[in-house]
């Protein structure tokens, strides 16, 4: 299981970040080594994820450790005239359905009555659900995009082709592509929902009837990739950045040369693809 803790310092960090993210990073830098005694963490300008992973049988111990880390974080922030924002602090279990079913939620609620485990959380603009199916995220993107499409449709006759294309790219394509590297392995139903957004946007640009074919127009005129290929392109772009050394360090740390692994150094399969995939146990949650 994985517990994810999100929080945002109340006002000082927001003011610093509005001036300079570098200033905020320098200001909070002494704190970033502190909670690692209890938990792993990822830290951003005004958001922090604290996380633990382990078997369902250790759920109580994991919550206790995370609460200890949260208390230490709160004390450090208070001593530096910052405040932990309880309204933006969320807890969520992440894992497979079989593992999640093993958690005794009733006993957890009795032991930790002040903690509410959410069914979905928003993390850096991405909505996470316990099974990481991204269904809530896709539904959120779909609602937002179709809302903007309805608004654009009402003024389509007053816009030129260049203007409507620019607005579609700014309001629709950016939302569909935001964080789409997380969509690798997305279910067919969710992929179809995202593709229907692009289809509707293309029909609006080209003034194409609802039941007319749209694939050739998307491919030949707009030069848009289908959803699955857009996801693959993003993954390949990230991998290319890892190869040339310009990707973030936390991504490069997952790229291990197969020749450096003792178990794969002598295998012929390590020659055409030099990188190995990190292994994980299914009873734990892969991050």
Secondary structure, 3 states (H helix, E strand, C coil): CEEEEEECECCHHHHHHHHCHHHHHHHHHHHCCCHHHCCEEEECCCCEEEEEECCHHHHHHHHHHHHHHHHHHHHHHHHCCCCECHHHCEECEECCHHHHHCCCHHHHHHHCCCCCECCEEEECCEEEECCCCCHHHHHHHHHHHHHHHHHHHHCHHHCCHHHHHHHHHHHHHHHHHCCHHHHCCCCHHHHHHHHHHHHHHHHHHHCCCCCCCCHHHHHHHHCCCCHHHHHHHHHHHHHHHHHHCCCCHHHHCCCEEHHHCCCCCCCCHHHHCCEECCCCCCCCCCC
